[in-house]
């Protein structure tokens, strides 16, 4: 399988992205052959590690490009009082609302929540964590990372963005601009938390192939620093080779603190 000849744009996501199929493909803890979902588990470990860093807490957090998922908020919700989730496509926001409102047909995140609670030392606390997260998510908003003000909110203590910008940006200039755009939503002294696939050109599910901007670690770090941040934590995890659904080679976990205005 190979990347699409033309980079997948936002309109294609709005028209064709199927959140239920995406969740079914990538967010169960084990696959149909009962093999563990190593990619997801490693990402959950990385998020747990990042949100355990000293000082990574505050009043308000925005999740940029949340898709239909909550896994990226499970460690974060212990450190912030209010959370605003945001995504470009209507159907992803709607799918997330289904879980938040406990509607029929919502994806079952409980095994993933249990896994994170296990990382935190209390597997039995998963039901309380689900309720805590539901209470803390105040709104699910539309966002567009290519815009100067991606989401209509005032600057906050933390932005988290997982597996989003590399799928939304067709080239490095657009990527650097998007990092600046989301970075502008962070208060001085606040944090930017990124989980980014590296050396990936596509991902695929449900007989569809979506583009991904091929990034190196230094591309991400340089973009973050140019947006006014100092990198506090940066760590790479290798992806399992041979997965036909994506050609990712590594995943980068990064935490950066916004410089105070001089």
C-alpha positions as CSV (number, residue, x, y, z in Angstrom):
1,X,0.0,0.0,0.0
2,X,1.2,3.5,-0.7
3,X,0.2,7.1,0.1
4,X,-2.5,8.8,-2.0
5,X,-1.0,10.8,-5.0
6,X,-2.8,13.9,-3.8
7,X,-2.6,14.8,-0.1
8,X,-5.9,14.1,1.7
9,X,-7.5,17.4,2.4
10,X,-10.0,18.5,5.1
11,X,-13.0,18.2,2.8
12,X,-12.2,14.5,2.1
13,X,-12.2,13.9,5.9
14,X,-15.5,15.7,6.3
15,X,-17.1,13.7,3.4
16,X,-15.7,10.3,3.9
17,X,-14.0,9.7,7.3
18,X,-16.0,7.0,9.3
19,X,-15.3,7.3,13.0
20,X,-16.9,4.0,14.0
21,X,-14.7,2.1,11.6
22,X,-11.7,4.0,12.7
23,X,-12.3,3.2,16.3
24,X,-13.0,-0.4,15.6
25,X,-9.7,-0.7,13.6
26,X,-7.3,1.1,15.9
27,X,-8.7,1.5,19.5
28,X,-9.5,-2.0,20.8
29,X,-6.8,-3.2,23.2
30,X,-6.5,-6.4,21.3
31,X,-7.3,-7.4,17.7
32,X,-9.5,-10.1,16.3
33,X,-6.7,-12.6,16.7
34,X,-6.3,-11.6,20.4
35,X,-3.0,-9.9,19.7
36,X,-2.3,-6.9,21.9
37,X,-2.6,-3.4,20.4
38,X,1.0,-2.4,21.1
39,X,0.7,0.9,19.3
40,X,-2.2,2.1,21.5
41,X,-0.6,0.7,24.7
42,X,2.7,2.4,24.1
43,X,0.9,5.7,23.4
44,X,-1.0,5.4,26.6
45,X,2.2,4.7,28.5
46,X,3.8,7.8,26.9
47,X,0.8,10.0,27.8
48,X,0.9,8.7,31.4
49,X,4.6,9.5,31.5
50,X,4.2,13.0,30.1
51,X,1.3,14.0,32.3
52,X,3.3,12.8,35.3
53,X,5.9,15.5,34.7
54,X,6.3,18.2,37.4
55,X,4.3,21.3,36.7
56,X,2.2,19.8,33.9
57,X,-1.2,20.9,35.4
58,X,-3.6,23.8,35.5
59,X,-7.1,25.0,35.1
60,X,-7.9,24.5,31.4
61,X,-6.8,22.1,28.6
62,X,-7.7,22.1,25.0
63,X,-7.5,18.9,22.9
64,X,-6.8,19.9,19.3
65,X,-7.9,17.4,16.7
66,X,-9.3,14.9,19.1
67,X,-11.0,12.8,16.4
68,X,-13.6,10.5,17.9
69,X,-11.2,9.4,20.7
70,X,-10.8,10.0,24.5
71,X,-7.6,7.9,25.2
72,X,-5.5,11.1,25.0
73,X,-7.4,12.7,27.9
74,X,-7.4,9.8,30.4
75,X,-4.1,10.8,32.0
76,X,-4.6,14.6,31.3
77,X,-8.0,14.7,33.1
78,X,-6.3,14.2,36.5
79,X,-4.3,17.4,36.1
80,X,-6.8,19.9,34.7
81,X,-10.2,21.1,35.9
82,X,-11.8,22.0,32.5
83,X,-11.3,20.3,29.1
84,X,-12.4,21.5,25.7
85,X,-12.2,18.9,22.9
86,X,-12.1,20.0,19.3
87,X,-12.0,18.5,15.8
88,X,-12.6,19.5,12.2
89,X,-15.2,16.9,11.2
90,X,-18.8,16.9,12.3
91,X,-19.0,13.1,12.5
92,X,-16.0,12.9,14.8
93,X,-17.4,15.5,17.2
94,X,-20.7,13.7,17.1
95,X,-19.1,10.3,17.9
96,X,-17.3,11.8,20.9
97,X,-20.5,13.4,22.1
98,X,-22.2,9.9,22.0
99,X,-19.6,8.6,24.6
100,X,-19.8,11.8,26.7
101,X,-23.6,11.5,26.9
102,X,-23.7,7.7,27.3
103,X,-25.8,7.3,24.2
104,X,-26.6,3.9,22.7
105,X,-24.0,2.7,20.2
106,X,-21.1,4.7,21.7
107,X,-17.7,3.1,21.5
108,X,-16.7,1.1,24.6
109,X,-13.6,2.8,26.0
110,X,-13.8,0.9,29.3
111,X,-10.9,-1.6,28.6
112,X,-8.7,1.3,27.6
113,X,-9.7,3.3,30.7
114,X,-8.9,0.2,32.9
115,X,-5.5,-0.1,31.3
116,X,-4.7,3.6,32.1
117,X,-5.9,3.1,35.7
118,X,-3.6,0.1,35.9
119,X,-0.7,2.4,34.8
120,X,-1.8,4.8,37.6
121,X,-1.8,2.0,40.2
122,X,-5.6,1.5,40.7
123,X,-7.3,-0.6,37.9
124,X,-10.5,-0.7,39.9
125,X,-10.9,3.1,39.7
126,X,-11.9,3.0,36.0
127,X,-15.6,3.8,36.4
128,X,-14.8,6.9,38.5
129,X,-12.3,8.0,35.9
130,X,-14.9,7.8,33.1
131,X,-17.3,9.9,35.1
132,X,-14.6,12.4,36.0
133,X,-13.6,12.8,32.4
134,X,-17.2,13.2,31.3
135,X,-17.7,16.0,33.9
136,X,-14.6,17.8,32.9
137,X,-15.2,17.9,29.2
138,X,-17.1,21.2,28.9
139,X,-17.6,21.4,25.1
140,X,-16.7,19.7,21.9
141,X,-15.9,22.4,19.4
142,X,-14.9,22.7,15.7
143,X,-11.3,23.5,15.1
144,X,-9.1,24.1,12.0
145,X,-5.4,24.0,12.7
146,X,-4.6,25.8,9.4
147,X,-6.4,29.0,10.7
148,X,-4.7,31.6,12.8
149,X,-7.2,31.1,15.6
150,X,-7.9,27.3,15.3
151,X,-10.6,27.2,18.0
152,X,-12.6,30.1,19.5
153,X,-11.2,30.1,23.0
154,X,-8.9,32.3,25.1
155,X,-5.3,31.0,25.8
156,X,-5.2,28.1,28.2
157,X,-2.7,26.3,30.5
158,X,-2.2,23.3,28.1
159,X,-2.8,22.1,24.6
160,X,-2.7,18.4,23.8
161,X,-2.7,17.2,20.2
162,X,-2.2,13.5,19.3
163,X,-1.8,12.1,15.7
164,X,-3.5,15.2,14.3
165,X,-1.1,17.8,12.7
166,X,0.8,15.3,10.6
167,X,-2.5,14.2,9.0
168,X,-3.8,17.8,8.5
169,X,-0.7,19.4,7.0
170,X,0.4,18.8,3.4
171,X,4.0,20.1,3.8
172,X,6.5,21.3,6.3
173,X,5.6,25.0,5.9
174,X,1.9,24.2,6.7
175,X,3.0,22.1,9.6
176,X,5.2,24.9,11.1
177,X,2.3,27.3,10.7
178,X,-0.2,24.9,12.4
179,X,2.2,24.5,15.4
180,X,2.3,28.3,15.6
181,X,-1.5,28.5,15.4
182,X,-2.1,26.0,18.2
183,X,0.9,27.4,20.2
184,X,-0.8,30.8,20.3
185,X,-3.6,29.2,22.4
186,X,-1.2,28.5,25.2
187,X,-0.5,31.0,28.0
188,X,3.1,32.0,28.7
189,X,4.5,29.3,31.1
190,X,1.8,26.8,29.8
191,X,2.5,23.5,28.0
192,X,2.1,21.9,24.6
193,X,1.9,18.1,24.7
194,X,2.3,16.3,21.3
195,X,2.1,12.6,20.3
196,X,3.3,12.5,16.6
197,X,3.9,9.7,14.2
198,X,7.3,10.0,12.4
199,X,8.4,8.8,9.0
200,X,4.8,8.0,8.0
201,X,3.2,8.8,4.6
202,X,-0.2,7.1,5.0
203,X,-2.6,5.2,7.2
204,X,-5.5,3.1,6.1
205,X,-8.7,1.5,7.3
206,X,-12.1,0.5,5.9
207,X,-10.7,0.3,2.3
208,X,-9.6,3.9,2.5
209,X,-6.1,5.4,2.5
210,X,-5.3,8.8,4.1
211,X,-2.2,10.9,3.7
212,X,0.3,11.7,6.4
213,X,3.2,14.3,6.3
214,X,6.5,12.5,6.7
215,X,8.2,14.1,9.7
216,X,11.5,13.6,11.4
217,X,12.1,14.3,15.1
218,X,14.0,17.4,14.4
219,X,11.2,18.8,12.2
220,X,8.8,18.6,15.2
221,X,11.2,20.0,17.7
222,X,12.3,22.9,15.4
223,X,8.6,23.8,14.7
224,X,7.8,23.8,18.4
225,X,10.8,26.0,19.3
226,X,10.1,28.4,16.5
227,X,6.5,28.7,17.9
228,X,7.9,30.1,21.2
229,X,8.4,26.9,23.3
230,X,11.3,25.2,25.0
231,X,11.2,21.4,24.8
232,X,11.1,19.8,28.2
233,X,10.7,16.2,27.2
234,X,11.2,14.4,23.9
235,X,11.2,10.6,23.5
236,X,10.8,8.2,20.5
237,X,9.2,4.8,20.5
238,X,9.6,2.5,17.5
239,X,6.5,1.3,15.7
240,X,6.1,-2.4,15.1
241,X,7.3,-3.0,11.5
242,X,5.2,-4.7,8.9
243,X,1.7,-3.2,9.8
244,X,-0.1,-2.9,6.4
245,X,-2.3,-0.2,7.8
246,X,0.4,2.4,8.1
247,X,4.1,3.0,7.3
248,X,5.0,4.8,10.6
249,X,8.5,4.1,11.9
250,X,8.5,5.9,15.2
251,X,6.2,7.8,17.6
252,X,7.4,11.0,19.2
253,X,6.2,12.1,22.6
254,X,7.0,15.7,23.3
255,X,6.3,18.2,26.1
256,X,7.3,21.9,25.7
257,X,6.8,25.0,27.9
258,X,5.9,28.3,26.4
259,X,8.4,31.0,27.0
260,X,7.3,34.1,28.9
261,X,7.0,37.2,26.9
262,X,10.1,39.2,27.0
